[in-house]
Amino acid sequence: MTANDSLGFVEAYGMVAAIEAADAMVKTARVKVKTVLNADAGLLSVICEGDLAACKAAVDAGKAAADRVGKCLRTNLIPRPAGGIETLISKSIGSEIFPTKTKAKSPVAKKGPAKK
């Protein structure tokens, strides 16, 4: 995340509404869906990042899309979040439904020379 990026949040009730919100968010503005968190039973939070205007447009579109197929509970927009907020979101809150991509370690263990 760069210094001028913002975070946009759409909290929806149900997976279908959350997916619809995420789809509308990325189609409406130049944002990236950072993650979808399972906040509580049935509550899912879609988090996007991008510049402030793009996040605002994406959050508005995500709210409208979630309300069309389900229920949008609340939204939020954080311009230039403090450094620890990203860590708080990725490490501490809920469980990730669509985690961010990281390099996977090879499941095959490296072995040394065979012993005779």
Sequence and secondary structure as in RCSB ss.txt:
>XXXX:A:sequence
MTANDSLGFVEAYGMVAAIEAADAMVKTARVKVKTVLNADAGLLSVICEGDLAACKAAVDAGKAAADRVGKCLRT
NLIPRPAGGIETLISKSIGSEIFPTKTKAKSPVAKKGPAKK
>XXXX:A:secstr
  TT EEEEEEEESHHHHHHHHHHHHHHSS EEEEEEEEETTEEEEEEEE HHHHHHHHHHHHHHHHHHSEEEEE
EEEES  HHHHHHHHHHSSEESS        SS    S   
